[in-house]
Every structure is written in structure tokens, then in C-alpha cells.
């Protein structure tokens, strides 16, 4: 799991109360199956929607309907 913070997000989400809103993950990538396996191992299968790649109006509609927007990332290089 390279530069994305999805694994960290999943760990944090697993610590929330079961009444937390469902997590909708938009995007795809080489680590998708590893993230899905991590979610399953954490008992999150019924609490996460994996929506795949979205753009344009479809993505804008998801933004408008969200309670919070989380853009996880692990900074691997120092900014100058």
C-alpha cells in the first residue's frame, strides 16, 4: 500500500462506533484488493461502499451528498 492513506483511514474507521455513517470510497488502484481485504478483516464489509473511479457530474453529485470529505494521503517527500 504505497502513497495513499486508505489503510490508515480503514484503521481509524474500524475504531468508530458501529452507528457511524457508511464509508464510501471513490477510486481504484493497484492496492484496491489489499484495502478490501483489510476492510473485511476488520469487519467493515457491510459498512463500506467501494464506488470505483468517478469523474464529472457523478463525482460532483457524490461531493454534494457527503457528510464529510476525506482525502487520505501519506506524504512521502519533504516539500521545499
N, C-alpha and C positions, 0 to 999 in steps of 0.2 A: 504494500500500500504506500504509494510514493508521496506525492506532494499534496494530496487532498487531505482534509481533516475529517473525512467521513467516519473513520474508525473512532476518533475521539468523540465526534458527535453521537455515534451509536452508544458508546460507553456512557456518556452523560445522559442520554435519553433513557437508557435502561435503569438509571437510578431514580427517575421520576416516578411519582405515584401512577398507578395503572389508569387513573382517571384523566391523565394528561391527554390533550388533543392528539389525534393521529399525526405521525410524521410523514410528510410527502417529500420524497426525494426525486428531484428532477436531474436528469443527466445519465450518462453512461460512461464506460471506460473499461480499461483492461482489468481493473480491480473489482468490477461490479459483482462477480460471483463470490469473491472473498468477503465483500461487505455484506452480501445477502447471507452468507454462511455465518458470519459474525452475528448478524441480527437474529438468525434462527437459534444459534447457541445461547443467545441472551434472552430468549423467549419473546422476541419482539415481532415475530412473523405476522401476527394479527393486528399490529399497531403501526405498521409501516406500509405505505404505498410507494412502489417503485414505478415512477411515471415515464422513465426514459427521456430521450432528448426532446426538447421543446423549443420552439422559436416563435417569433412574431406574435400574432393575436392570441394564440393558445398560451404562450408564456405570460403575456400581459394579463390575461384573464386569471391565471394562477396567482400572479402577484397581487391583483386586486382582491382576491378572495382569501388571502392568507392572514393569519393572526400575527405571525412573526416571520421574518425572512432571515434565514441563517445561511451564510456563505462560508462554510468551513474551509480553511486553508492552513497549511503548515509552512511557515516562512523558512526556507532553507538557505537563503543567501542574505547577506547583510546589504542593506540599502546604503548608498553613498549620498 
